[in-house]
């Protein structure tokens, strides 16, 4: 029975495993997280496309590109200053970004609804555009990425459950826990660096 489950869902199982590895390594600021992200994203492209979540599928291509970008950004840290710098955005920047996410969600949702058979086009659009922003924020080491991810992943749990992707829904539930610890870890790094520089 277990072997049948593995043979039927091997791709989703592998994608989940590499996604967890990615997030755990990202929490530790380990540059190898981006390699796990690439593998997971390749697998999830096929999984999401097959599930009719087209925005989520093509989001994986963006994830792959951002993984290479994140790899370059994290490797370019000055070796004379090996500390992992945590940055933040001001409230005005967050307002601009959230408005942009909403506008892009409405545009993509309308287009998907009109021209494709996409499932839940507006929710699919919201999680996709939010994830694009959050991925960029991770690459730029912005603290608030964890808050964006929490909202996106919470919504995604129900989206994936509705498509029968129960392993992925479970993954995103685990993500919510890891996100909390990731946020606290990055807050500590930011506070430690602030204390050292003061």
C-alpha contacts under 8 A as a table, 3 or more apart, distances in Angstrom:
res1	aa1	res2	aa2	distance
1	X	4	X	5.10
1	X	5	X	6.31
2	X	5	X	5.02
2	X	6	X	6.19
3	X	6	X	5.07
3	X	7	X	6.05
4	X	7	X	5.11
4	X	8	X	6.08
5	X	8	X	5.21
5	X	9	X	5.98
5	X	10	X	7.81
6	X	9	X	5.24
6	X	10	X	4.97
6	X	13	X	7.54
7	X	10	X	5.40
9	X	12	X	5.45
9	X	13	X	6.11
10	X	13	X	5.03
10	X	14	X	6.07
11	X	14	X	5.19
11	X	15	X	6.09
11	X	43	X	6.42
11	X	47	X	7.60
12	X	15	X	4.98
12	X	16	X	6.05
12	X	43	X	7.40
12	X	44	X	7.35
12	X	47	X	6.94
12	X	167	X	7.04
12	X	168	X	7.20
13	X	16	X	5.17
13	X	17	X	6.25
13	X	167	X	7.11
14	X	17	X	5.12
14	X	18	X	6.25
14	X	40	X	7.40
14	X	43	X	7.74
15	X	18	X	5.34
15	X	19	X	6.02
15	X	39	X	7.42
15	X	40	X	4.56
15	X	41	X	7.38
15	X	43	X	5.66
15	X	44	X	6.25
16	X	19	X	5.02
16	X	20	X	6.21
16	X	40	X	7.16
16	X	167	X	7.29
16	X	168	X	6.42
16	X	171	X	6.22
17	X	20	X	5.28
17	X	21	X	6.29
17	X	40	X	7.95
18	X	21	X	4.95
18	X	22	X	6.08
18	X	36	X	5.28
18	X	37	X	6.82
18	X	39	X	6.78
18	X	40	X	5.22
19	X	22	X	5.02
19	X	23	X	6.40
19	X	36	X	6.72
19	X	37	X	6.27
19	X	40	X	5.56
20	X	23	X	5.25
20	X	24	X	6.14
20	X	171	X	7.43
20	X	175	X	7.68
21	X	24	X	5.26
21	X	25	X	6.09
21	X	33	X	6.97
21	X	36	X	6.38
22	X	25	X	5.32
22	X	26	X	6.07
22	X	32	X	7.89
22	X	33	X	4.43
22	X	34	X	6.66
22	X	35	X	7.75
22	X	36	X	5.09
22	X	37	X	5.49
23	X	26	X	4.91
23	X	27	X	6.18
23	X	33	X	6.96
23	X	175	X	7.78
23	X	178	X	7.52
24	X	27	X	5.23
24	X	28	X	6.60
24	X	33	X	7.77
24	X	178	X	7.38
25	X	28	X	5.08
25	X	29	X	6.15
25	X	30	X	5.07
25	X	31	X	7.47
25	X	32	X	6.89
25	X	33	X	4.94
26	X	29	X	4.77
26	X	30	X	5.78
26	X	31	X	7.40
26	X	33	X	5.55
26	X	182	X	8.00
27	X	30	X	7.65
27	X	181	X	7.69
27	X	182	X	4.86
27	X	185	X	7.03
27	X	186	X	7.67
29	X	33	X	8.00
29	X	84	X	7.25
30	X	33	X	5.92
31	X	34	X	6.25
31	X	71	X	6.35
31	X	74	X	6.24
31	X	75	X	7.08
32	X	35	X	5.49
32	X	36	X	6.97
32	X	71	X	7.97
33	X	36	X	5.32
33	X	37	X	6.28
34	X	37	X	4.86
34	X	38	X	6.31
34	X	67	X	5.02
34	X	68	X	7.09
34	X	70	X	6.82
34	X	71	X	5.94
35	X	38	X	5.21
35	X	39	X	6.61
35	X	67	X	7.31
36	X	39	X	5.34
36	X	40	X	6.17
37	X	40	X	5.17
37	X	41	X	5.95
37	X	63	X	7.45
37	X	64	X	7.14
37	X	67	X	6.44
38	X	41	X	5.22
38	X	42	X	6.27
38	X	63	X	7.27
38	X	64	X	5.12
38	X	67	X	6.28
39	X	42	X	5.33
39	X	43	X	6.51
40	X	43	X	5.30
40	X	44	X	6.11
41	X	44	X	4.95
41	X	45	X	6.08
41	X	60	X	4.95
41	X	61	X	7.19
41	X	63	X	6.43
41	X	64	X	6.31
42	X	45	X	5.37
42	X	46	X	7.26
42	X	60	X	6.73
42	X	61	X	7.59
42	X	64	X	7.51
43	X	46	X	5.78
43	X	47	X	6.54
44	X	47	X	4.78
44	X	48	X	5.83
44	X	57	X	6.83
44	X	60	X	6.65
45	X	48	X	5.52
45	X	49	X	6.12
45	X	56	X	7.63
45	X	57	X	4.51
45	X	58	X	6.65
45	X	59	X	7.83
45	X	60	X	5.42
45	X	61	X	7.32
46	X	49	X	5.21
46	X	50	X	6.06
46	X	57	X	6.95
47	X	50	X	5.29
47	X	51	X	6.32
47	X	57	X	7.51
48	X	51	X	4.95
48	X	52	X	6.37
48	X	53	X	5.23
48	X	54	X	6.64
48	X	56	X	6.05
48	X	57	X	4.77
49	X	52	X	5.24
49	X	53	X	5.70
49	X	54	X	5.44
49	X	56	X	7.69
49	X	57	X	5.12
50	X	53	X	7.61
51	X	163	X	6.38
52	X	117	X	7.59
52	X	118	X	5.61
52	X	119	X	5.97
53	X	56	X	5.39
53	X	57	X	6.18
53	X	118	X	6.06
53	X	119	X	6.02
53	X	124	X	6.69
54	X	57	X	4.86
54	X	58	X	6.21
54	X	118	X	6.39
54	X	124	X	7.97
55	X	58	X	5.31
55	X	59	X	5.91
55	X	124	X	6.06
55	X	125	X	6.20
55	X	128	X	6.21
56	X	59	X	4.89
56	X	60	X	6.69
56	X	124	X	6.54
56	X	125	X	7.92
56	X	127	X	7.85
56	X	128	X	5.84
57	X	60	X	5.52
57	X	61	X	7.57
58	X	61	X	5.35
58	X	62	X	6.93
59	X	62	X	5.09
59	X	63	X	6.24
59	X	128	X	6.22
59	X	132	X	7.43
60	X	63	X	4.79
60	X	64	X	6.25
61	X	64	X	5.15
61	X	65	X	6.44
62	X	65	X	5.11
62	X	66	X	6.04
62	X	132	X	7.41
63	X	66	X	4.99
63	X	67	X	5.93
63	X	132	X	7.72
63	X	135	X	7.33
64	X	67	X	5.01
64	X	68	X	6.57
65	X	68	X	5.34
65	X	69	X	6.35
66	X	69	X	4.73
66	X	70	X	5.79
66	X	135	X	7.05
66	X	136	X	7.03
66	X	139	X	7.45
67	X	70	X	4.97
67	X	71	X	5.95
68	X	71	X	4.99
68	X	72	X	6.27
69	X	72	X	5.15
69	X	73	X	6.13
69	X	139	X	7.15
70	X	73	X	4.94
70	X	74	X	5.93
70	X	138	X	7.71
70	X	139	X	4.51
70	X	140	X	7.63
71	X	74	X	5.36
71	X	75	X	6.02
71	X	139	X	8.00
72	X	75	X	5.22
72	X	76	X	6.12
73	X	76	X	5.28
73	X	77	X	7.16
73	X	139	X	6.65
73	X	140	X	7.42
74	X	77	X	5.85
74	X	139	X	7.41
77	X	81	X	7.48
77	X	82	X	6.74
77	X	84	X	7.99
78	X	81	X	5.30
78	X	82	X	6.25
79	X	82	X	5.20
84	X	189	X	7.47
85	X	141	X	7.03
85	X	189	X	7.68
85	X	190	X	6.97
85	X	193	X	7.73
86	X	141	X	5.37
86	X	142	X	5.90
86	X	143	X	6.08
86	X	186	X	6.71
86	X	187	X	7.97
86	X	189	X	7.00
86	X	190	X	5.43
87	X	140	X	7.73
87	X	141	X	5.93
87	X	142	X	4.66
87	X	143	X	5.98
87	X	190	X	7.71
88	X	142	X	5.13
88	X	143	X	5.58
88	X	144	X	6.62
89	X	93	X	6.11
89	X	94	X	6.78
89	X	142	X	7.25
89	X	144	X	7.64
90	X	93	X	5.52
90	X	94	X	6.62
91	X	94	X	5.10
91	X	95	X	6.24
92	X	95	X	5.15
92	X	96	X	6.33
93	X	96	X	5.14
93	X	97	X	6.19
94	X	97	X	5.05
94	X	98	X	6.06
95	X	98	X	5.22
95	X	99	X	6.14
96	X	99	X	5.25
96	X	100	X	6.17
97	X	100	X	4.99
97	X	101	X	6.19
97	X	133	X	7.86
98	X	101	X	5.02
98	X	102	X	6.27
99	X	102	X	5.14
99	X	103	X	6.20
100	X	103	X	5.16
100	X	104	X	6.09
101	X	104	X	5.24
101	X	105	X	5.97
101	X	126	X	7.01
101	X	129	X	5.73
101	X	130	X	6.16
102	X	105	X	5.01
102	X	106	X	6.25
102	X	126	X	7.15
103	X	106	X	5.25
103	X	107	X	6.28
104	X	107	X	5.11
104	X	108	X	5.96
104	X	125	X	7.62
104	X	129	X	6.94
105	X	108	X	5.34
105	X	109	X	5.70
105	X	122	X	6.14
105	X	123	X	7.96
105	X	125	X	4.83
105	X	126	X	5.04
105	X	129	X	6.68
106	X	109	X	5.10
106	X	110	X	6.02
106	X	122	X	6.67
106	X	125	X	7.70
107	X	110	X	5.31
107	X	111	X	6.30
108	X	111	X	5.09
108	X	112	X	5.98
108	X	121	X	7.60
108	X	122	X	7.36
108	X	125	X	6.08
109	X	112	X	5.17
109	X	113	X	5.97
109	X	121	X	4.74
109	X	122	X	4.29
109	X	123	X	7.80
109	X	124	X	7.67
109	X	125	X	5.76
110	X	113	X	5.13
110	X	114	X	6.12
110	X	121	X	7.54
110	X	122	X	7.49
111	X	114	X	5.20
111	X	115	X	5.87
111	X	116	X	7.73
112	X	115	X	5.41
112	X	116	X	5.13
112	X	117	X	7.28
112	X	118	X	6.10
112	X	121	X	5.76
113	X	116	X	5.99
113	X	117	X	6.92
113	X	118	X	6.69
113	X	121	X	5.97
118	X	121	X	5.70
119	X	124	X	7.60
120	X	123	X	5.53
120	X	124	X	5.89
121	X	124	X	5.01
121	X	125	X	5.93
122	X	125	X	4.90
122	X	126	X	6.06
123	X	126	X	4.99
123	X	127	X	6.23
123	X	159	X	7.59
124	X	127	X	5.48
124	X	128	X	6.07
124	X	159	X	7.74
125	X	128	X	5.03
125	X	129	X	6.03
126	X	129	X	5.46
126	X	130	X	5.94
127	X	130	X	5.13
127	X	131	X	5.90
127	X	152	X	5.43
127	X	153	X	7.85
127	X	155	X	7.33
127	X	156	X	6.77
128	X	131	X	5.09
128	X	132	X	6.23
129	X	132	X	5.02
129	X	133	X	6.43
130	X	133	X	5.28
130	X	134	X	6.14
130	X	148	X	7.11
130	X	149	X	7.91
130	X	152	X	6.49
131	X	134	X	4.90
131	X	135	X	5.87
131	X	148	X	7.88
131	X	149	X	7.03
131	X	152	X	6.83
132	X	135	X	5.28
132	X	136	X	6.37
133	X	136	X	5.21
133	X	137	X	6.25
134	X	137	X	4.89
134	X	138	X	6.28
134	X	145	X	5.09
134	X	146	X	7.78
134	X	148	X	6.01
134	X	149	X	6.31
135	X	138	X	5.11
135	X	139	X	6.40
135	X	145	X	7.49
136	X	139	X	5.14
136	X	140	X	6.26
137	X	140	X	5.00
137	X	141	X	5.98
137	X	142	X	5.08
137	X	143	X	7.84
137	X	144	X	7.59
137	X	145	X	5.37
138	X	141	X	4.86
138	X	142	X	5.96
138	X	143	X	7.92
138	X	145	X	5.91
139	X	142	X	7.80
141	X	145	X	8.00
142	X	145	X	5.84
143	X	146	X	6.53
143	X	183	X	6.97
143	X	186	X	6.47
143	X	187	X	7.20
144	X	147	X	5.27
144	X	148	X	6.57
144	X	183	X	7.95
145	X	148	X	5.18
145	X	149	X	6.08
146	X	149	X	5.03
146	X	150	X	6.14
146	X	179	X	5.85
146	X	180	X	7.57
146	X	182	X	7.03
146	X	183	X	5.65
147	X	150	X	5.12
147	X	151	X	6.60
147	X	179	X	8.00
147	X	183	X	7.75
148	X	151	X	5.44
148	X	152	X	6.25
149	X	152	X	5.02
149	X	153	X	5.77
149	X	179	X	7.46
150	X	153	X	5.29
150	X	154	X	6.03
150	X	175	X	7.93
150	X	176	X	5.90
150	X	179	X	6.60
151	X	154	X	5.25
151	X	155	X	6.43
152	X	155	X	5.39
152	X	156	X	6.09
153	X	156	X	4.78
153	X	157	X	6.23
153	X	172	X	5.68
153	X	173	X	7.58
153	X	175	X	7.25
153	X	176	X	6.95
154	X	157	X	5.49
154	X	158	X	7.49
154	X	172	X	7.24
154	X	173	X	7.35
154	X	176	X	7.21
155	X	158	X	5.82
155	X	159	X	6.56
156	X	159	X	4.81
156	X	160	X	5.97
156	X	169	X	7.30
156	X	172	X	7.18
157	X	160	X	5.49
157	X	161	X	6.18
157	X	168	X	7.73
157	X	169	X	4.62
157	X	170	X	7.45
157	X	172	X	5.89
157	X	173	X	6.73
158	X	161	X	5.02
158	X	162	X	6.16
158	X	169	X	7.22
159	X	162	X	5.33
159	X	163	X	6.84
160	X	163	X	5.18
160	X	164	X	6.43
160	X	165	X	5.12
160	X	166	X	6.84
160	X	168	X	6.70
160	X	169	X	5.58
161	X	164	X	5.11
161	X	165	X	5.48
161	X	166	X	5.53
161	X	169	X	5.86
162	X	165	X	7.54
165	X	168	X	5.42
165	X	169	X	6.21
166	X	169	X	4.86
166	X	170	X	6.10
167	X	170	X	5.02
167	X	171	X	6.15
168	X	171	X	4.79
168	X	172	X	6.26
169	X	172	X	5.18
169	X	173	X	6.33
170	X	173	X	5.01
170	X	174	X	6.30
171	X	174	X	5.10
171	X	175	X	6.13
172	X	175	X	4.66
172	X	176	X	6.41
173	X	176	X	5.27
173	X	177	X	7.07
174	X	177	X	5.35
174	X	178	X	6.38
175	X	178	X	4.97
175	X	179	X	5.76
176	X	179	X	5.12
176	X	180	X	6.55
177	X	180	X	5.40
177	X	181	X	6.83
178	X	181	X	5.23
178	X	182	X	5.98
179	X	182	X	4.83
179	X	183	X	6.00
180	X	183	X	5.24
180	X	184	X	6.32
181	X	184	X	5.07
181	X	185	X	5.97
182	X	185	X	5.07
182	X	186	X	6.20
183	X	186	X	5.26
183	X	187	X	6.13
184	X	187	X	5.03
184	X	188	X	6.23
185	X	188	X	5.21
185	X	189	X	6.37
186	X	189	X	4.96
186	X	190	X	6.14
187	X	190	X	5.10
187	X	191	X	6.09
188	X	191	X	5.06
188	X	192	X	5.94
189	X	192	X	5.14
189	X	193	X	6.17
190	X	193	X	5.30
190	X	194	X	6.14
191	X	194	X	5.00
191	X	195	X	6.06
192	X	195	X	5.11
192	X	196	X	6.23
193	X	196	X	5.08
193	X	197	X	6.19
194	X	197	X	5.23
194	X	198	X	6.17
195	X	198	X	5.31
